[in-house]
Amino acid sequence: MHGFNKNVWLIWIALLLLGLLFGAATELNQDKQGKAVYAFDCLTFKAAKGEKALLEVFSEIYARGFEFRQYEHGYYANYDLSIGLFDAEGDIENRETVIDSFKVDSLGSNASLPARLIRTAFYVDPGKYEARIRIVDLETLEVFRFKKQVPVPDYSRGQLKMSDLQLATSINMTDESEKNMFVKNGRKVVPNVKRMVTPQMKGLYVYSEVYNLEFEPGKANQKFATKYTITDSQGLEVKTIKEKNKKPGNSAVLGAGIPIDGLKEGQYQLTLVVKDPADRETTRRSVNFYVVKAESES
């Protein structure tokens, strides 16, 4: 990476040798002005093959959370992002580390830099895990730590199941040639890691996958039902959308854009209920989101 020198690499190596422990948990961290500094989202899906699950960790990192210092070609903020996955006994399953930097030509212009969106993927067996996230400012050595409990269901067999609900800023169909960290099952899903929406947005976008549908090859008109419900902080229903969906097979992909017109500022919960009339099974998932006047990164 541009902007790194020998001292920065020595600092990073020293941090690894120190084996820094992890502290308290949060998904969204803000500065004193209430602006996002970093946010994290952990999502589980059925892996494409075998009985394992795919655990995705999306990290949204903002330049305002780091110290900028002058190097030969500009001002840089260098940081180390480490994501460790631990099992129920506290043993480490896997760890991914990313070293990255922000660059500006002059101090004070870092506020206009777009956030870095980083995807980390783990293929794991069903079970209970803990994601331990550490960010180190490589200029000041300030350390930020988070923990999050991540239960991973067994999606491979059994009754009707559904993945986590992934909130997105947009969901668009894409061709098979496009491959990047946002593409899932022919859809480009740009994650909304902060889970914040504004009245100016076209809607609340949500991506999910349904598994273990009852399906008979050759039988016509096989469908399953979905119900999207938004409730406010008092638990009152403020919006409901019901749909009938064609079964493409034993699994299905759902991508929805739910209108948010009329929603006031505050916290809401989106719940998706899926019903399969063939075997009368039902599954549901919920996710919280926030309606704000303007995005916190502004």
C-alpha positions, 0 to 999 in steps of 0.5 A, spaced: 500 500 500 502 507 498 504 511 504 507 505 508 514 505 511 518 501 515 516 504 521 509 502 520 510 495 518 514 494 524 508 497 528 504 492 525 508 486 527 509 488 534 501 489 535 501 481 532 506 479 537 502 483 543 496 478 541 491 484 543 485 481 547 478 483 544 473 487 548 466 490 548 461 489 542 457 494 538 455 494 531 455 501 529 460 506 532 460 514 532 464 520 533 462 525 538 458 529 532 454 522 531 457 521 525 459 513 523 466 511 524 465 504 523 459 499 522 459 491 522 454 486 519 454 479 520 450 474 515 449 467 514 447 463 508 447 456 506 454 454 502 453 453 495 456 446 496 456 441 502 453 442 509 457 448 511 454 455 512 457 461 509 458 467 514 459 474 511 462 479 515 461 486 512 465 492 515 464 499 513 470 503 515 470 511 515 476 515 514 474 520 520 476 515 525 483 515 524 489 520 525 492 522 518 500 523 518 504 526 512 508 522 508 512 523 501 506 523 497 500 526 501 497 525 508 495 517 510 491 514 515 493 507 515 489 501 519 489 494 521 483 490 521 482 483 524 476 479 524 477 472 528 472 467 528 471 463 535 467 457 536 463 455 543 469 453 547 473 459 545 478 456 540 479 460 534 476 457 527 479 462 522 482 469 522 482 474 516 487 481 517 486 487 512 491 492 512 489 498 508 490 506 508 486 512 506 490 518 502 488 525 502 492 531 499 491 536 505 489 535 512 481 537 513 479 533 506 478 526 509 471 528 511 469 527 504 472 520 503 467 515 501 467 509 506 471 503 505 466 497 504 470 490 506 467 483 505 470 477 509 467 470 508 468 464 512 465 457 511 463 454 517 459 448 520 453 449 524 454 452 531 455 457 535 460 462 534 463 469 536 466 474 531 472 478 534 473 484 531 479 489 532 481 495 528 488 498 530 490 505 528 497 504 525 499 512 526 496 512 534 496 505 536 489 506 538 485 500 538 478 499 537 475 492 539 468 489 538 465 482 539 458 479 536 455 472 538 453 469 531 449 463 531 450 459 525 444 454 523 444 448 519 441 450 513 443 443 509 437 439 511 430 438 515 425 443 515 423 450 512 429 455 513 431 462 511 438 465 511 439 472 515 435 478 512 441 482 508 439 490 508 441 493 502 442 500 499 440 497 492 439 490 489 439 489 481 439 483 477 446 482 473 449 478 468 453 471 469 459 475 467 459 480 473 463 477 479 465 481 485 463 481 493 456 484 492 454 479 487 449 473 489 445 468 485 445 473 479 443 479 483 448 485 485 446 486 493 450 493 495 449 492 503 447 497 507 451 495 513 449 501 518 441 499 516 439 506 516 435 509 510 432 516 509 426 518 506 429 520 500 431 513 498 426 509 494 425 504 499 428 499 504 431 493 500 432 486 503 435 480 500 434 473 503 434 466 501 429 460 502 431 453 503 428 446 504 422 448 500 417 442 498 418 441 491 416 436 486 419 436 479 414 437 473 408 439 477 406 446 475 404 452 479 408 450 485 408 457 490 410 459 497 407 465 500 411 471 503 409 476 508 413 483 509 411 486 516 414 493 518 413 494 526 415 501 529 418 501 536 412 500 540 411 494 536 405 497 532 405 494 524 406 500 520 406 496 513 405 490 510 406 486 504 404 479 502 406 476 495 405 469 492 412 466 489 413 461 484 418 455 487 424 455 482 426 448 486 427 446 493 430 453 494 429 460 492 432 467 492 428 473 494 430 480 493 424 486 495 424 493 495 419 496 500 416 503 500 418 507 506 414 513 505 410 515 511 415 512 516 417 517 521 424 518 524 426 512 529 427 505 530 423 499 526 423 492 525 422 488 519 420 481 519 419 476 513 415 470 514 415 465 509 410 459 508 410 453 504 403 450 503 405 444 500 408 441 507 405 447 511 411 449 514 413 456 516 419 460 517 421 467 519 427 472 520 427 479 523 432 485 522 432 492 525 433 498 521 433 506 522 429 511 519 434 518 519 433 525 516 440 524 513 445 519 512 450 519 518 456 519 514 454 526 511 
